């Protein structure tokens, strides 16, 4: 608000100055009128002094009455109307109506109060809108965080279950492979009594175990048959063709078994590829969850900042309400001052009423004197009657002023009570704003706790993503091992086919059966097929140039080997 430092501006801006100027003007006008009437009485003829005195007194009373009426119109009517409008506007603002028009052309204390109420209304409206928006954003963010937290917990539970299942499956496969390796190692060392017994339910491992066990059964059968056939050279020579056929069939079965093992290993490799793909998808999901958690954390920080800003606005509203309470106290003091001024005006009207009574009494005495004067006092009697009538009218005017002053005092009292009511409403609003500030602080604290929890979930999601990547790497290694196993199985199948071709050569080598039978019996004694144990003394030694054979009885039987025949046999084998 711009303040005018001129005398006119000071009078307009200070209500007490207005009252002083108005009553000063009334007193000055009354004094000037009294002086004029005094000069009029003194300058007139001596025989008309009484008449001029009465006329001057009547004129002075009329001027005083007019001045008081003007003062009442200016002070009582205007101020009372402004105060009623101000009280009504403040009451509507207290009820939550912010579209109240609080504009005024006054520049005094009442104008300042209008401006303060308007600023308070605008500030309250803006702050309440901001607080409502912050509350809505806080609720939405809280609901969003709760939904994302539930989804994150579900994803984490799925990740943990998948990880635990993959770890259990991987450990079972490793243990099963270890057991298979031990059994195969024992068989490679010559102990053919062991069998593969799967400990887990897996079609590939069961197929491998069945095929390997069938192969061992066939090999055991072959070895037993060979041992039986080696007991006598003559029987072996006669049954050589049939035995060769049996060995050829067994070799074919071995080849088929190894092919089945290869197919099982290929299937296992494909399943491991699928598992690796699933783990990769799981890892990607964990990374997405981590990214979503980071977004939630960022949103939570924004909501926290908004809540802090809402607290600051609430504090500003509380400060504005406190200032408004101080202003309403000032209004109450102003209204009380008006009441006191009205009381003083009442005293003046009582004085005027006393003067009117004295004037009426003087007019009555003058009328009595005029009656006793006879014809010469007729005009004096007319003047006395006029003065009496004027005194009565003055009394009526004074009574009217007294009634209006009483009404103004009552209105000022009602206005003071209404302003007190507005003060109470503002105090209650201040308490509500303070409670809102405390609630915003509690919301801010809850959001900080949610933000801390989200940070922990974000860290856990990152750890799970790293664990999923490590699991994917392990599955890739297992897939490579499975592929290598499939390749080795194919090589074994090819070797089995070559063995079949070699066995066919045995049928064409019946002439060397006698020599090979003894060597075969000695070699077979190294294998444990369940019919007996191996003897450390039963062994065979073959020298490169010329070998000798220890038979089971321990009698050495030296036989010369023919290098030329041996070379021809190898050449014949390669050609076939």
Secondary structure by P-SEA (a helix, b strand, c coil): ccccccaaaaaaacaaaaaaaaaaaaaaaaaaaaaaaaaaaaaccccaaaaaaaaaaaaaaaaaaaaaaaaaaaccaaaaaaaaaaaaaaaaaaacccccccccccccaaaaaaaaaaaaaaaaaaaaaaaaaaaaaaaaaaaaaaaaaaaaaaaaaaaaaaaaaaaaaaaaaaaaaaaaaaaaaaaaaccccbbbbbccccaaaaaaaaaaaaaaaaaaaaaaaaaaaaccaaaaaaaaaaaaaaaaaaaaaaaaaaaaaaaaaaaaaaaaaaaaaaaaaaaaaaaaaaaaaaaaaaaaaaaaaaaaaaaaaaaaaaaaaaaaaaaaaaaaaaaaaaaaaaaaaaaaaaaaaaaaaaaaaaaaaaaaaaaaacccaaaaaaaaaaaaaaaaaaaaaaaaaaaaaaaaaaaaaaaaaaaaaaaaaaaaaaaaaaaaaaaaaaaaaaaaaaaaaaaaaaaaaaaaaaaaaaaaaaaaaaaaaaaaaaaaaaaaaaaaaaaaaaaaaaaaaccaaaaaaaaaaaaaaacccccbbbbcccccccccccccccccccbbbbbbbbaaaaaaaaaaaaac
